Amino acid sequence: MKKKIKKIDIHVHTRSSKSITRLRDDTTYASPKEIRKKYDDWGIEKGVILPGIMNECGFHIQSNEDAYELYKKYSDTFYWFCNLHPRMGKNSPDTDFSHFLNYYKKLGAKGVGELTANLYFDDPLTLNLFSHCEKCEMPVTIHIAPQIGGYYGLVDDLGLPRLEKVLATFPKLKILGHSQFLWSEIGSDVTEKTRGQYPTGEVKPGRLVYLFENYENLLGDLSAGSGGNAIMRDEEFGLWFLEKFQDRLYFGTDICAPFNYFGLSSWLDAKYEEGKLDEQVYKKVCRDNALKLLKNTK
């Protein structure tokens, strides 16, 4: 039997204490110990904490300092990204975000995210933040939304034209793409009505494949139902996509609540054991790409 590899989780959320519950159910964020248990069950070595600093996507707001303390206390379980809202500093497109980024880099932050501010991708405030992330060589994890209000995440239209604008404007900025509104565009059949859903069945390459083919600074965060579904919904296509973009795809979970379960980990293991997923691709997506990204943040 082929030996499974210990994975690195590019996307996880946790808090230092239990607190208020969600509006939609009676759950809290998963604790570090609860995440450690899941990691041991799923064959994951460590994960990247993405601090939940933004009101647009929060019921238990977290500071960068809290995420940093968790990283220090549970260094066998976590790496960490810092997070910045485009309105931070002075709510201006000339805020010096490098001041914040360089501070958190010295504390071991390996990137920025998850960006969930409900602003347009090409809002001057957002572009300013992206410019400083590029300057400071900090990769950014993004969450995409379809509109201002009623959602969290940076806003883009069907076809992701604003994301493309950012990719072209900041060619040295590594962007880890995430959310249903990104991954549903992997197929050509996506519409305004379905772009935020979890499509099923055969995939014919769509707009997202075009962006991956034309912008090497676009990376794929495969976490949650969105990223996992994009790969698993059509096995033949999913294996092709992993092979073609093997150097820019990253395993992730997006654990928030203690009950969260995501099937991509076992799917990747199974396809590798069945001989359908090349060993080199398996190792890159599950582990090596993440370690390289985290190591290269100086």
C-alpha positions in Angstrom: 0.0 0.0 0.0 1.3 3.5 -0.9 2.2 5.7 2.1 -0.1 8.7 2.6 1.7 12.0 3.1 1.1 14.4 6.0 -0.7 17.4 4.6 -0.4 21.1 5.3 -3.7 23.0 5.6 -3.5 26.3 3.8 -6.7 27.6 5.4 -8.1 27.2 8.9 -9.8 29.4 11.5 -9.7 29.1 15.3 -10.0 31.2 18.4 -8.3 31.2 21.8 -11.5 30.8 23.7 -15.1 29.8 23.2 -17.5 32.8 23.0 -20.7 33.9 21.4 -22.4 31.5 19.0 -23.3 32.1 15.3 -26.6 33.6 14.3 -27.5 30.6 12.0 -26.8 27.9 14.6 -25.5 27.2 18.1 -21.9 26.6 17.2 -18.6 28.4 18.0 -15.3 28.4 16.3 -13.2 25.2 16.7 -10.6 25.4 19.4 -6.9 24.6 18.7 -7.3 21.2 20.5 -10.4 20.4 18.5 -8.5 21.2 15.3 -5.5 19.1 16.4 -7.9 16.1 16.8 -9.3 16.6 13.3 -5.8 17.0 11.9 -4.7 13.7 13.5 -7.7 11.9 12.1 -7.3 13.4 8.6 -3.5 13.0 8.3 -2.7 16.8 8.5 0.5 18.0 10.1 -0.1 21.7 10.4 -2.4 24.5 9.2 -2.3 28.2 8.5 -4.4 30.3 10.8 -6.3 33.1 8.9 -7.4 35.7 11.5 -11.0 36.7 11.4 -10.6 40.5 12.0 -13.4 41.7 9.7 -16.9 42.5 10.7 -18.3 41.5 7.3 -17.4 37.8 8.2 -17.5 37.6 11.9 -19.5 36.9 15.0 -16.4 36.4 17.2 -13.9 39.0 16.0 -10.3 38.1 16.3 -7.2 40.3 16.4 -3.9 39.6 14.6 -2.3 39.5 18.1 -4.7 36.7 19.1 -3.7 34.7 16.1 0.0 35.3 16.7 -0.4 34.1 20.3 -2.1 30.9 19.1 0.7 30.4 16.6 3.3 30.7 19.4 1.4 28.5 21.9 0.5 25.7 19.3 3.6 26.0 17.1 3.4 22.2 16.4 -0.1 22.8 14.9 -0.1 26.2 13.2 1.6 28.7 10.9 -0.2 32.0 10.6 -1.1 34.8 8.2 -1.9 38.3 9.4 -5.0 40.1 8.2 -5.7 43.7 7.2 -8.9 45.5 6.3 -8.5 47.9 3.3 -10.0 50.7 5.5 -7.3 50.2 8.2 -4.9 53.0 9.0 -6.8 56.1 7.9 -9.5 54.8 5.5 -7.6 56.1 2.6 -6.0 54.8 -0.7 -2.6 56.2 0.4 -2.4 54.3 3.8 1.0 52.9 4.3 0.1 49.2 4.7 3.8 48.2 4.6 4.1 49.6 8.1 1.7 46.9 9.3 2.8 44.1 7.0 6.5 44.4 7.9 5.6 44.4 11.6 3.7 41.2 11.4 6.3 39.6 9.1 8.8 40.0 11.9 6.4 38.1 14.1 6.3 35.2 11.6 3.2 36.0 9.5 3.6 34.2 6.2 0.9 36.1 4.2 -2.3 38.1 4.5 -5.9 36.8 4.7 -8.5 35.8 4.4 -9.6 39.1 2.9 -13.4 39.3 3.4 -13.9 43.1 3.2 -17.1 43.8 1.2 -15.5 46.2 -1.3 -14.9 45.9 -5.0 -11.6 44.2 -6.1 -10.6 47.4 -7.9 -11.8 49.8 -5.2 -8.8 52.2 -4.6 -8.7 51.1 -1.0 -8.3 47.5 -2.0 -5.8 48.2 -4.8 -3.7 50.1 -2.3 -3.6 47.1 0.1 -2.7 44.8 -2.8 0.1 47.1 -3.9 1.7 46.9 -0.4 1.2 43.1 -0.2 3.1 42.8 -3.5 5.8 45.2 -2.3 6.3 43.3 0.9 6.2 39.9 -0.9 3.2 38.7 1.1 0.7 36.2 -0.6 -2.9 37.0 -0.1 -5.9 34.7 0.5 -9.1 36.2 -1.0 -12.8 35.5 -0.6 -15.0 36.5 -3.5 -18.6 37.9 -3.2 -21.1 38.9 -5.9 -22.2 42.3 -4.6 -21.9 44.9 -1.9 -24.2 44.1 1.0 -25.7 40.7 2.0 -22.3 38.9 1.5 -18.8 39.0 2.8 -15.8 39.1 0.5 -14.2 41.2 -2.3 -16.8 41.9 -5.0 -16.5 40.7 -8.6 -18.8 40.1 -11.5 -19.5 36.9 -13.5 -16.4 36.0 -15.4 -14.1 37.5 -12.7 -13.0 40.6 -14.7 -12.0 42.5 -11.6 -9.9 39.7 -10.3 -8.2 39.5 -13.7 -7.5 43.3 -13.5 -5.8 42.8 -10.1 -3.8 39.8 -11.4 -2.6 41.9 -14.4 -1.9 45.0 -12.3 0.2 43.2 -9.6 2.0 40.4 -11.5 4.3 39.6 -8.6 1.5 39.4 -6.0 0.5 35.7 -5.3 -3.3 35.5 -4.8 -4.8 32.4 -3.2 -8.3 32.2 -4.7 -11.2 30.9 -2.6 -15.0 30.8 -2.2 -17.9 29.5 -4.3 -17.9 32.6 -6.4 -14.4 31.7 -7.6 -14.5 28.0 -7.9 -18.0 27.7 -9.5 -16.3 29.5 -12.5 -14.1 26.4 -13.1 -16.9 25.2 -15.5 -18.2 27.0 -18.6 -21.8 26.4 -17.6 -21.9 28.8 -14.7 -24.5 31.6 -14.7 -25.5 34.6 -12.5 -27.9 32.3 -10.8 -25.5 29.4 -10.1 -22.2 31.1 -9.6 -22.5 31.0 -5.8 -23.6 27.4 -5.7 -21.8 24.0 -5.6 -22.3 22.7 -9.2 -22.2 19.0 -9.9 -21.4 16.8 -12.9 -19.1 17.0 -15.8 -16.8 20.1 -16.1 -16.1 21.8 -19.4 -13.2 24.3 -18.7 -14.5 27.8 -17.9 -13.3 31.2 -17.1 -11.2 30.2 -14.0 -9.2 27.7 -16.1 -8.4 30.6 -18.5 -7.2 32.7 -15.6 -5.0 29.9 -14.3 -3.6 29.5 -17.8 -2.8 33.2 -18.3 -1.8 34.4 -14.8 0.9 32.5 -13.0 0.3 34.6 -9.8 -3.1 33.0 -9.4 -3.0 30.2 -6.9 -5.7 27.8 -5.9 -6.9 27.4 -2.3 -8.8 24.1 -2.4 -10.4 24.4 1.0 -14.1 24.2 2.0 -16.9 22.8 -0.1 -16.1 25.2 -2.9 -12.5 24.2 -3.7 -13.1 20.5 -2.9 -16.2 20.4 -5.0 -14.5 21.9 -8.0 -11.9 19.1 -7.9 -14.1 16.1 -6.9 -17.3 16.8 -8.9 -15.8 15.4 -12.1 -13.0 13.0 -11.4 -11.4 13.0 -14.9 -11.4 16.8 -15.0 -10.3 17.2 -11.4 -7.3 14.9 -11.9 -6.4 16.8 -15.1 -6.7 20.2 -13.3 -4.4 18.9 -10.5 -1.9 17.7 -13.0 -1.9 20.8 -15.2 -1.6 23.3 -12.3 0.2 21.1 -9.8 2.7 23.9 -8.8 -0.1 26.3 -7.8 -2.7 24.3 -5.9 -2.9 24.0 -2.2 -4.8 21.6 0.0 -7.0 23.2 2.7 -9.9 22.6 5.0 -11.5 26.0 6.1 -12.4 24.4 9.4 -14.5 26.9 11.4 -16.9 25.0 13.6 -16.0 21.8 15.5 -18.4 19.7 13.4 -16.9 20.7 10.0 -16.0 17.9 7.7 -14.4 18.2 4.2 -13.8 15.2 2.0 -10.9 16.4 -0.2 -8.3 14.9 2.1 -9.6 11.3 1.8 -10.3 11.8 -1.9 -6.7 12.8 -2.6 -5.4 9.9 -0.6 -7.8 7.5 -2.4 -6.8 8.7 -5.9 -3.1 8.4 -5.1 -3.6 4.9 -3.7 -5.6 3.9 -6.8 -2.7 5.1 -9.0 -4.9 7.8 -10.6 -3.0 10.7 -9.0 0.7 10.9 -9.7 2.9 10.8 -6.6 4.7 14.0 -7.5 1.3 15.9 -8.0 0.0 14.4 -4.8 2.9 15.5 -2.7 2.9 19.0 -4.2 -0.8 19.7 -3.7 -0.9 18.1 -0.2 2.3 19.5 1.2 5.2 20.7 -0.8 3.6 23.7 -2.5 2.5 25.0 0.9 5.9 24.5 2.5 7.5 26.3 -0.4 5.1 29.2 -0.2 5.5 29.6 3.5 9.3 29.3 3.3 9.6 31.8 0.5 7.9 34.6 2.6 11.1 36.3 3.8 
